[in-house]
Amino acid sequence: SGDILSLNVVASIIRSLRAKIVRNRPAPMILTDGASQAQQDNAKALQAFLEGALYESAAYEAMERAFDIAAITGDAWIKVYPDFEDECIRVEVRYPWETFVSDQEGYRGQPRSIYERAYIDREVLHALYGDEHGEAILTASQSRGDPDFGFGEAEADQLEVWEGWRLPSTLKSEDG
């Protein structure tokens, strides 16, 4: 018979490592050594908030996914940001080829700028930013996709979007 046993050894090793390494779900702990009763009560409430935020944002699941990506590619990014509309914290995993740091800036391990590339559906962009940039979004050329990964331009009406972050020059400056 033509039955062939297919076994992905790399995936099996990564799953085993993830089970050992990621199973301990680290969480921030609010310590109140020598604090008043009111401070201890506040600390308990803050601890409950932090645990709830980790759960609601699916942070541990994102860490597991980032672990898998990093085990295969060598790197992974976790993006944490506030969602003001839904009043929650969002946690997203990014592939290393979607996030860029200048080699010169990252040389000492403390870059001041980070850039992220994403492909986003035209309709989503228009719904988010149509009031301010509607005409530009509607008339922009469709993304060529990412040919290195086999994504061609005919598959989706997406635009290539870049986002950047820069730390302020000093604690008091507003240039970041």
N, C-alpha and C positions, 0 to 999 in steps of 0.2 A: 504494500500500500504506500501511497505518497505522503503519509503524515510526517510532518517535520516538527520536532519540538523546538519552540522558539523561547529563548531565555535571554532577557536583558540583564546581564550581570551588573552593569554599571548602575542601573536603576535599583537593583536589589541592594547593592552596597550603600548607595545614597540613602535609601529608606532605612536601612539598619543603623547607619550613623545618625541620621536625623532622630530616630527613636531614642537613641542614647543621649544625644546632645541637647535636643530641643525639648525633651519631656519635662525638664525642670523649668517651669515657667517663671522666670525672674520677674519681680514686680518691685516698684519703689515702696519703701516703708517709711512712714512718718514716725519719727522717734521723739518722745517728749520727756526725756530724763530730767527729773526735777521740776517739771512744769506744774502749773496750777491745775485745778480740776477743770476750769473753763478751757484752758489750753489743751488739755487731754481730750475733752469732748470735741473741740474743734479738730484736733488731729484725727480722731476716729471718723468724723464726718468727711474729712479730706481723704483719708485712706479709702473709705467706701466709694468716694467719687472717683479716685484713681483706678480702683479695681473695676468699677463700672465702665469707665472710659476705655480701659484696655479690652474689656469684653465687648462693648458696643462697637468699637472700631475694628474688631477682629484682628487686633495687633498680633496675637500669638499665631494665628493662621498665616498672616503676612510674613512673620519671622520664619515659619516653616517653609513657605514658598521661596523666600529669599535664600534660605539655607540650600535648598535644592538647586536654585539657579547658580549660586556661588560655588557649589560643589562641582558643577559642570563647567562653568565659564571662568571661574576664578574670582568673580566679583558680583555683587548685587547691591542695589540701593533700596532703602526704605524711605519713602517720602511721607512725612507727617505734616498735616496742615489743618487749620480750622476751616470748617464749612459754616460760614456765617448764616447762610440761608436756612439750613436745617439745624443749626445750633448744635453741632457735634464736632468731634475730631475725626478726621479721615486718615487712614493709613493705606498706602499703596506701595506695591513692589515695582521697581523699575529695573529693566535689564541694563547691563553695563554699556551697551551700545546706544542707549537712549539718553544717557547722562554724561556730560562732558565737563572736565576740569582741565584748565591749562596746565601743561606739564611744568612750566616754570612756576606757576602759582602753587601747584600741588607738590612741589619738590620737597618741602619740609613737612608735608602732611597736614598743613593748615591753610587750605585755599580760602580766599576771600570771595571768590565768585564761582558759581555753579550754573550750568546751562542744561536744559532738558529739551529734547526733541520728541514730539508726539504727532501721530497722524489722527486727526479728529474729523468726524463727519461734518460736512458743510452745514447741514441742518442744525446740528448741535451748537456749532459756533455761532450761527445766526441767532438761535434762541438765546444764547448767553450774552452775545455782544452786538446784536443787530441794531440796537438803538444808536450806538456810537460808531460802529464800523460796518453797518449793513451792506452798503454798496461795495466796499472792498471785499467782503466775504463772498458776496454773490458773483462778483466778476473775476475773482482770483482763479488762476489756472489750477486745474486738478493736479494733485500730487502725482509724481511719477511712481509712487510706491517705494518699495525698498527692494530693488532687484537682487541684492545680495541674499535676501531671504525668500526670494521667489514671489514677492508681492508685486503685481503689475498694476498699472494705472486703471485698467478697465474693470477691476474687481470692485471698487468702491469709490464713491464721490467724497474723498477725504482731502484735507489740506494739511500740509506740513506746517506745524506750529512750534515755535521756539519760546521757551520761558527762561528767564534768568533771575538769579538772586545775587545780591552783593552785600556783604557786611558793611556797616558804616565805618568810616575812617577812624573815628574815635567814639567813645561812649556818648558824647554830647552832640556829635554831628548828625545831620539828617540826610546824608548823601547815600545811604545804603539802600 
